[in-house]
Amino acid sequence: QVLLVESGGGLVQPGGSLRLSCAGSGFTFSRTAMRWYRQAPGKERELVAGISSGGGSSNYVDSVKGRFTISRDNAKNTVYLQMSSLKPEDTARYYCYARYWNLDYWGQGTQVTVSS
């Protein structure tokens, strides 16, 4: 079955950096576009970044442009989210997402807390 497993979250001070990873299995990872979403307490889940199947195209929500970078390693079936210059408003649970054969798949999420 399709499985997405995130890792790399944690507590970081404002201005710090984290790299999230999402390992995919059970589907053709190299042919699947991938996305990162996040959800803060009391807020709706929002799309943070997306990347095409080959990695040649990516997009970001305005609030993270210039600070976050999405990338992927198809040999490792893994997508990454490099987060820099983190702000308290980046605090959220971050989820990996894939759409495969018209079905939506989510990971369990990884918590990112930005606080001094």
C-alpha positions in Angstrom: 0.0 0.0 0.0 1.0 3.6 -0.4 3.0 4.8 2.6 4.4 8.3 3.3 6.6 8.7 6.3 7.8 12.2 7.4 10.8 12.9 9.7 13.0 15.8 10.7 10.7 18.0 12.7 11.5 19.5 16.0 12.0 22.6 18.1 14.1 25.4 16.6 14.7 29.0 17.4 13.6 31.8 15.2 16.0 32.3 12.3 17.1 28.6 12.5 16.8 25.9 9.9 15.4 22.4 9.6 15.2 19.8 6.9 12.1 17.6 6.6 12.2 14.3 4.8 9.3 12.2 3.4 10.0 8.6 2.3 7.5 7.1 0.0 6.8 3.5 -0.8 4.1 1.4 -2.4 3.8 3.5 -5.5 5.9 4.8 -8.5 7.6 7.6 -6.7 9.6 8.8 -9.6 6.4 9.5 -11.7 4.5 11.2 -8.9 4.4 14.9 -8.1 4.8 15.5 -4.4 3.7 18.2 -2.0 4.2 19.5 1.5 1.3 20.9 3.5 1.2 22.3 6.9 -1.5 22.9 9.5 -1.3 25.1 12.5 -3.6 24.8 15.5 -7.0 26.3 14.7 -6.1 26.9 11.1 -6.8 25.1 7.9 -4.3 22.9 6.2 -2.3 24.9 3.6 -0.1 24.0 0.7 3.5 25.0 1.4 5.4 23.6 -1.7 5.1 21.2 -4.6 7.5 19.6 -6.9 7.1 17.8 -10.2 7.8 14.1 -10.6 11.2 14.8 -12.2 12.1 17.6 -9.9 12.4 20.2 -12.6 9.5 22.3 -11.5 8.5 23.6 -8.1 6.2 26.1 -6.5 5.7 27.7 -3.1 3.2 29.6 -1.1 4.2 33.3 -1.0 4.9 33.2 2.8 7.8 30.8 2.4 9.3 31.9 -0.9 13.0 32.6 -0.6 13.2 30.6 2.7 12.0 27.1 1.9 13.3 24.8 -0.8 11.6 21.6 -1.9 13.7 18.9 -3.6 13.6 15.2 -4.2 15.8 12.2 -4.7 14.0 9.7 -6.9 16.7 7.1 -6.3 15.8 7.2 -2.6 12.1 7.7 -3.0 12.4 10.7 -0.8 11.2 14.3 -1.0 12.7 17.0 1.2 11.7 20.4 2.5 14.7 22.6 3.5 13.4 25.4 5.8 15.6 28.4 6.6 15.1 31.7 8.4 12.3 30.1 10.3 9.6 32.2 12.0 7.2 31.6 14.8 4.4 31.6 12.3 6.0 28.6 10.6 5.0 26.5 13.6 2.7 23.8 12.4 2.5 20.1 11.7 3.9 19.4 8.3 2.5 16.7 6.0 3.7 15.0 2.9 1.1 14.4 0.2 0.9 12.4 -3.0 -1.9 11.8 -5.4 -1.7 8.5 -7.1 -4.3 6.8 -9.3 -6.7 9.6 -8.4 -6.5 8.9 -4.7 -5.0 11.2 -2.0 -2.4 10.0 0.3 -1.0 11.7 3.4 1.8 11.0 5.8 1.3 11.1 9.6 3.0 14.5 9.8 6.0 15.9 11.6 5.7 18.8 14.1 7.8 21.9 13.6 7.9 24.4 16.5 9.7 27.7 16.1 10.2 29.4 19.4 12.8 31.0 21.6 
